[in-house]
Amino acid sequence: MRPLSIISPSNLFGFAALFWFASYIILPGGYAALPFLVVGLLSLAWLRFAERPPLRVEQRLWIVGLCAFGLFSILSLWYHEAESSRYEEPLIFLFAGFLASGLLRIEFGMKWLQAGVALGTISVTALAVSFYDGGRFAPTMNATKFGNAIAVQAALCVSLAAVTRTHLNKLLFLLLAALNLYWVVLTGTRGALLGFGLYLLLVVAVLLRNFDKRTALMGLVAVTLVVVSLSQSEMLSSRIKDATNDINRVLAGDYSGSIGARLMMYRVGIDAGLSAPIAGAGYNYEKVFESFNAQAELQQVVVSRIGERFNNFHSVYVDSFARKGIPGLIIVLSVFLAGAYSKDRRRMLLLLAPVVVIFGAGFSDSVFDLGITATTFAVATTFLRAVSIRDS
């Protein structure tokens, strides 16, 4: 092996992937993405000095989706004169799309990805052993962000089990998936569990198209591990009990619980979007709630309290419709479609992990208002579009 091959674009990109997947949950801020940034800038420079393969159609769609979401969000923020702090997440998408135009011309080996995901699971487990002492498990960030981030890792373990060739690797990644899922349950993040459940349904649908005995065995092991993981958690039982109580309160006309408050947020957000379907109602959250007149006095009390305490609608789809109108909703759905699309079934199985988990979580969480979730969606999906499927 030539010495310079160690620092080849492929190996540098592979190291960036390993570092990202090993550390994005435990490192603060965007530190995990620093190698991604450096290698991305280098890849754009390499394009000027070395011939690189052209981008495939699905790669171009991903780049267009990232840039379209980022640019449209920035335009909406400017039009509605929103506060400057809201520009962070759209810039993540825009910059990721810019870097992807160079990065997606490079491939890196599957072993970098496998090692990164395994190390990421070990790091979260070490956090749990060191810091968890009851309650919702979230030592480095709020529970919603933490739960969504680990759910992506759990799903990626399942996808790696599906695409890898050896039985030992399949079993290893299924065990890692069960471990990650248990930590997700401890975070008590219902949106993350919703996203992971939707992901599992789609993965089963994809695998059944090419059904064989090994697929059936892997599915049986996966379901068994999931059931065992969930059945051992007092946190899950507590969250289910809380949800049941909230639903009963809503049925009795009391919207002051967690689910009731979300339902009122969705109602106010949809009403705001319908009032301005082209440009949206903007980002003045408190003003939107002040202008809403509830049918019942108790609902109005809840609406007033929400307007003072929160700054999003706890659903990326209601957020998009209320703030940016119908065009904003179309664009956010389009970026999810662009993220998941692939002609290669094995690559699609990998892409479903971050895309579908975050898509599902987006029904009950404002996932693109959360820095780590937006970064995970943009960066992890870009890595998965570049990993070599041939050596899976």
C-alpha positions as CSV (number, residue, x, y, z in Angstrom):
1,M,0.0,0.0,0.0
2,R,1.4,3.4,-0.9
3,P,1.7,5.8,2.0
4,L,-0.4,8.5,0.4
5,S,-3.3,6.0,0.0
6,I,-3.9,6.3,3.7
7,I,-4.9,9.9,3.3
8,S,-6.9,9.3,0.1
9,P,-10.2,11.2,-0.3
10,S,-12.1,7.9,0.4
11,N,-10.3,7.2,3.6
12,L,-10.6,10.8,4.8
13,F,-14.3,10.7,4.1
14,G,-14.5,7.3,5.8
15,F,-12.9,8.7,8.9
16,A,-15.3,11.7,8.9
17,A,-18.2,9.2,8.8
18,L,-16.8,7.1,11.6
19,F,-16.2,10.2,13.8
20,W,-19.7,11.5,13.1
21,F,-21.6,8.3,13.9
22,A,-19.4,7.6,16.9
23,S,-19.9,11.0,18.5
24,Y,-22.9,13.0,17.2
25,I,-25.0,12.0,20.2
26,I,-22.4,12.7,22.9
27,L,-20.5,15.8,21.7
28,P,-21.9,19.3,22.3
29,G,-22.8,21.6,19.4
30,G,-21.6,20.7,15.9
31,Y,-18.2,19.3,16.9
32,A,-19.0,15.9,15.5
33,A,-19.6,17.5,12.1
34,L,-16.1,19.2,11.9
35,P,-14.5,16.4,9.9
36,F,-17.5,16.4,7.6
37,L,-17.0,20.1,7.1
38,V,-13.3,19.8,6.4
39,V,-13.5,16.9,4.0
40,G,-16.5,18.5,2.3
41,L,-14.4,21.7,1.6
42,L,-11.5,19.5,0.4
43,S,-13.8,17.6,-1.9
44,L,-14.9,20.8,-3.6
45,A,-11.2,21.7,-4.1
46,W,-10.4,18.2,-5.5
47,L,-13.1,18.7,-8.1
48,R,-10.9,21.5,-9.6
49,F,-7.7,19.3,-9.9
50,A,-9.0,15.7,-10.3
51,E,-11.6,14.1,-12.5
52,R,-14.5,12.8,-10.5
53,P,-17.5,10.7,-11.6
54,P,-20.7,12.6,-12.4
55,L,-23.5,12.7,-9.8
56,R,-26.4,10.2,-10.2
57,V,-29.9,11.4,-10.5
58,E,-30.9,10.5,-6.9
59,Q,-27.8,12.3,-5.6
60,R,-28.7,15.4,-7.5
61,L,-32.3,15.2,-6.1
62,W,-30.9,15.1,-2.6
63,I,-28.7,18.1,-3.2
64,V,-31.6,20.1,-4.7
65,G,-33.8,19.0,-1.8
66,L,-31.4,20.3,0.8
67,C,-30.7,23.6,-0.9
68,A,-34.4,24.2,-1.8
69,F,-35.4,23.7,1.9
70,G,-32.6,25.9,3.1
71,L,-33.2,28.7,0.6
72,F,-37.0,28.7,0.9
73,S,-36.8,28.8,4.7
74,I,-34.3,31.7,4.7
75,L,-36.5,33.6,2.2
76,S,-39.5,33.0,4.5
77,L,-37.6,34.2,7.6
78,W,-36.5,37.3,5.7
79,Y,-40.0,38.0,4.4
80,H,-41.6,37.7,7.8
81,E,-38.8,39.6,9.6
82,A,-38.1,36.7,12.0
83,E,-35.5,36.8,14.7
84,S,-31.9,36.0,13.6
85,S,-31.6,32.9,15.8
86,R,-34.0,31.0,13.5
87,Y,-31.6,31.1,10.6
88,E,-29.4,28.3,12.1
89,E,-31.3,25.3,10.9
90,P,-32.0,26.5,7.3
91,L,-28.3,27.3,7.0
92,I,-27.4,23.7,8.1
93,F,-29.5,22.4,5.1
94,L,-28.1,24.9,2.7
95,F,-24.4,24.3,3.7
96,A,-24.9,20.5,3.7
97,G,-26.3,20.7,0.2
98,F,-23.3,22.8,-0.9
99,L,-20.8,20.3,0.6
100,A,-22.7,17.3,-0.7
101,S,-22.1,18.5,-4.3
102,G,-18.5,17.5,-3.8
103,L,-18.7,14.8,-1.2
104,L,-21.1,12.6,-3.2
105,R,-18.5,12.1,-5.9
106,I,-16.5,10.1,-3.4
107,E,-17.2,6.7,-1.9
108,F,-16.0,5.3,1.4
109,G,-16.0,1.8,2.7
110,M,-18.9,0.2,4.6
111,K,-16.5,-0.8,7.5
112,W,-16.1,2.9,8.4
113,L,-19.9,3.2,8.8
114,Q,-20.2,-0.1,10.8
115,A,-17.4,0.9,13.2
116,G,-18.9,4.4,13.7
117,V,-22.4,3.1,14.5
118,A,-20.9,0.4,16.9
119,L,-18.8,3.0,18.7
120,G,-21.8,5.4,18.9
121,T,-23.8,2.7,20.6
122,I,-20.9,2.0,23.1
123,S,-20.7,5.7,23.9
124,V,-24.4,6.1,24.6
125,T,-24.2,2.9,26.8
126,A,-21.3,4.4,28.7
127,L,-23.3,7.5,29.3
128,A,-26.2,5.5,30.6
129,V,-23.9,3.4,32.9
130,S,-22.2,6.6,34.2
131,F,-25.1,9.0,34.6
132,Y,-28.5,7.4,34.5
133,D,-30.1,7.4,38.0
134,G,-33.8,7.4,37.1
135,G,-36.3,9.6,35.3
136,R,-36.0,10.5,31.6
137,F,-32.5,9.6,30.3
138,A,-31.0,12.8,28.7
139,P,-27.6,13.7,30.2
140,T,-26.3,15.9,27.4
141,M,-29.4,17.6,26.0
142,N,-33.2,17.7,26.4
143,A,-35.0,14.3,26.2
144,T,-36.7,15.0,22.8
145,K,-33.4,15.7,21.0
146,F,-31.7,12.8,22.8
147,G,-34.4,10.3,22.0
148,N,-34.6,11.2,18.4
149,A,-30.8,11.0,18.0
150,I,-30.6,7.6,19.5
151,A,-33.7,6.3,17.6
152,V,-31.8,7.1,14.3
153,Q,-28.8,5.1,15.6
154,A,-31.1,2.2,16.6
155,A,-32.7,2.2,13.2
156,L,-29.3,2.3,11.4
157,C,-28.3,-0.8,13.4
158,V,-31.3,-2.6,12.0
159,S,-30.5,-1.4,8.5
160,L,-26.9,-2.5,8.8
161,A,-28.1,-6.0,9.9
162,A,-30.3,-6.1,6.8
163,V,-27.6,-5.2,4.3
164,T,-24.6,-7.0,5.8
165,R,-23.7,-10.4,4.5
166,T,-22.5,-12.5,7.4
167,H,-24.7,-14.0,10.1
168,L,-22.4,-12.9,12.9
169,N,-22.6,-9.2,11.8
170,K,-26.4,-9.5,11.4
171,L,-26.7,-10.8,15.0
172,L,-24.3,-8.2,16.3
173,F,-26.2,-5.2,14.8
174,L,-29.5,-6.6,15.9
175,L,-28.2,-6.7,19.5
176,L,-26.9,-3.2,19.2
177,A,-30.3,-2.1,17.8
178,A,-32.1,-3.6,20.8
179,L,-29.6,-1.9,23.2
180,N,-30.2,1.5,21.5
181,L,-33.9,1.0,21.5
182,Y,-33.8,0.4,25.2
183,W,-32.0,3.8,25.7
184,V,-34.7,5.4,23.5
185,V,-37.4,4.1,25.8
186,L,-35.5,5.5,28.8
187,T,-35.6,8.9,27.3
188,G,-39.4,8.7,27.3
189,T,-39.6,10.4,23.8
190,R,-42.9,9.2,22.3
191,G,-42.1,10.9,18.9
192,A,-38.9,9.0,18.6
193,L,-40.7,5.7,19.3
194,L,-43.4,6.7,16.7
195,G,-40.7,7.3,14.1
196,F,-38.9,4.1,14.9
197,G,-42.1,2.1,14.7
198,L,-42.9,3.6,11.3
199,Y,-39.3,2.8,10.2
200,L,-39.7,-0.9,11.2
201,L,-43.0,-1.2,9.2
202,L,-41.3,0.1,6.1
203,V,-38.2,-2.0,6.5
204,V,-40.4,-5.2,6.9
205,A,-42.3,-4.2,3.7
206,V,-39.0,-3.7,1.8
207,L,-37.6,-7.0,3.0
208,L,-40.7,-9.0,2.3
209,R,-40.4,-8.2,-1.4
210,N,-37.4,-10.5,-1.5
211,F,-38.5,-12.9,1.2
212,D,-36.2,-15.8,2.1
213,K,-35.5,-17.9,5.2
214,R,-32.7,-15.7,6.4
215,T,-34.9,-12.6,6.1
216,A,-37.6,-14.4,8.1
217,L,-35.1,-15.4,10.8
218,M,-33.7,-11.9,11.0
219,G,-37.2,-10.4,11.3
220,L,-38.1,-12.9,14.1
221,V,-34.9,-12.1,16.0
222,A,-35.5,-8.3,15.6
223,V,-39.1,-8.5,16.8
224,T,-38.1,-10.6,19.8
225,L,-35.4,-8.2,20.7
226,V,-37.8,-5.2,20.4
227,V,-40.4,-6.9,22.5
228,V,-37.9,-7.8,25.2
229,S,-36.4,-4.3,25.3
230,L,-39.8,-2.6,25.6
231,S,-41.2,-5.0,28.1
232,Q,-38.5,-4.4,30.6
233,S,-39.0,-0.6,30.9
234,E,-40.9,1.1,33.6
235,M,-40.4,4.3,31.7
236,L,-42.4,3.1,28.8
237,S,-45.2,1.9,31.1
238,S,-45.2,5.3,32.8
239,R,-45.3,7.2,29.4
240,I,-48.2,5.0,28.2
241,K,-50.1,5.7,31.4
242,D,-49.5,9.4,31.0
243,A,-50.7,9.3,27.4
244,T,-53.9,7.4,28.4
245,N,-54.6,9.9,31.2
246,D,-54.1,12.8,28.8
247,I,-56.5,11.2,26.2
248,N,-59.1,10.8,28.9
249,R,-58.7,14.4,29.9
250,V,-59.2,15.5,26.3
251,L,-62.3,13.5,26.0
252,A,-63.6,15.2,29.1
253,G,-62.9,18.7,27.6
254,D,-59.6,19.3,29.5
255,Y,-56.8,20.2,27.1
256,S,-54.2,21.2,29.8
257,G,-52.3,17.9,29.5
258,S,-49.4,17.2,27.1
259,I,-51.5,15.6,24.4
260,G,-54.3,18.2,24.8
261,A,-51.8,21.1,24.5
262,R,-50.4,19.5,21.3
263,L,-53.9,19.2,19.9
264,M,-54.6,22.9,20.6
265,M,-51.2,23.8,19.0
266,Y,-52.1,21.9,15.9
267,R,-55.5,23.5,15.7
268,V,-54.1,27.0,16.1
269,G,-51.3,26.2,13.6
270,I,-53.6,24.8,10.9
271,D,-56.0,27.8,11.4
272,A,-53.0,30.2,10.9
273,G,-51.9,28.4,7.8
274,L,-55.4,28.5,6.3
275,S,-55.5,32.2,7.0
276,A,-52.4,32.8,4.9
277,P,-52.0,29.7,2.6
278,I,-49.4,31.2,0.2
279,A,-46.9,33.0,2.4
280,G,-47.8,31.6,5.8
281,A,-48.6,33.4,9.0
282,G,-45.0,34.0,9.9
283,Y,-42.9,33.3,13.0
284,N,-44.6,35.5,15.7
285,Y,-45.8,32.6,17.7
286,E,-47.4,34.6,20.5
287,K,-49.3,36.8,18.1
288,V,-50.7,33.8,16.3
289,F,-52.1,32.4,19.6
290,E,-53.4,35.8,20.7
291,S,-55.5,36.1,17.5
292,F,-57.1,32.7,17.9
293,N,-60.5,32.5,19.6
294,A,-61.2,29.1,21.1
295,Q,-64.8,27.7,21.3
296,A,-64.6,26.9,25.0
297,E,-63.2,29.0,27.9
298,L,-61.0,26.2,29.2
299,Q,-59.5,25.8,25.7
300,Q,-58.8,29.5,25.5
301,V,-56.9,29.3,28.9
302,V,-54.7,26.6,27.4
303,V,-54.2,28.5,24.2
304,S,-53.1,31.7,26.1
305,R,-50.7,29.6,28.2
306,I,-49.1,27.9,25.2
307,G,-48.6,31.2,23.4
308,E,-46.5,32.5,26.3
309,R,-44.5,29.4,27.0
310,F,-43.6,27.9,23.6
311,N,-42.2,29.0,20.2
312,N,-43.2,26.2,17.8
313,F,-46.2,23.9,17.1
314,H,-44.6,20.6,18.1
315,S,-45.0,19.2,14.6
316,V,-42.7,20.0,11.7
317,Y,-45.7,19.7,9.3
318,V,-47.9,22.1,11.2
319,D,-44.9,24.4,11.7
320,S,-44.2,24.4,7.9
321,F,-47.9,25.1,7.0
322,A,-48.5,27.7,9.6
323,R,-45.3,29.7,9.0
324,K,-44.6,29.1,5.3
325,G,-48.0,28.2,3.9
326,I,-48.7,25.4,1.4
327,P,-45.3,25.9,-0.5
328,G,-43.5,25.4,2.8
329,L,-45.4,22.1,3.5
330,I,-44.7,20.8,0.0
331,I,-41.0,21.6,0.3
332,V,-40.6,19.8,3.7
333,L,-42.4,16.7,2.3
334,S,-40.2,16.9,-0.8
335,V,-36.9,16.9,1.2
336,F,-38.0,13.7,3.0
337,L,-38.8,12.1,-0.3
338,A,-35.5,13.2,-1.8
339,G,-33.7,11.8,1.3
340,A,-35.3,8.3,1.1
341,Y,-35.3,7.7,-2.7
342,S,-32.8,5.3,-4.1
343,K,-32.9,2.7,-7.0
344,D,-30.6,0.4,-4.9
345,R,-32.7,-1.5,-2.4
346,R,-29.8,-1.9,0.1
347,R,-29.0,1.8,0.0
348,M,-32.6,2.6,0.5
349,L,-32.7,0.4,3.6
350,L,-29.8,2.5,5.0
351,L,-31.5,5.8,4.0
352,L,-34.8,4.8,5.7
353,A,-33.0,5.0,9.1
354,P,-32.5,8.7,9.5
355,V,-35.2,9.8,7.0
356,V,-38.2,7.8,8.3
357,V,-37.3,8.0,12.0
358,I,-37.2,11.8,11.7
359,F,-40.2,11.9,9.4
360,G,-42.2,10.0,11.9
361,A,-41.0,12.0,14.9
362,G,-42.0,15.1,13.0
363,F,-45.7,14.4,13.6
364,S,-45.3,15.2,17.3
365,D,-42.0,17.2,17.4
366,S,-40.7,20.3,15.6
367,V,-37.7,18.2,14.4
368,F,-36.2,20.9,12.1
369,D,-36.3,23.5,14.9
370,L,-33.9,21.2,16.9
371,G,-30.2,21.7,15.9
372,I,-29.1,18.1,16.4
373,T,-32.1,16.6,14.6
374,A,-31.7,18.9,11.6
375,T,-27.9,18.2,11.5
376,T,-28.5,14.4,11.9
377,F,-31.0,14.4,9.0
378,A,-28.8,16.4,6.6
379,V,-25.4,15.0,7.5
380,A,-26.2,11.3,8.2
381,T,-28.3,11.0,5.0
382,T,-25.4,12.5,3.0
383,F,-23.0,10.0,4.5
384,L,-25.4,7.1,3.7
385,R,-25.7,8.3,0.1
386,A,-21.9,8.1,-0.3
387,V,-21.1,4.8,1.5
388,S,-20.1,1.9,-0.8
389,I,-22.8,-0.7,-1.0
390,R,-20.6,-3.1,-3.0
391,D,-18.7,-4.2,0.1
392,S,-21.7,-4.6,2.4
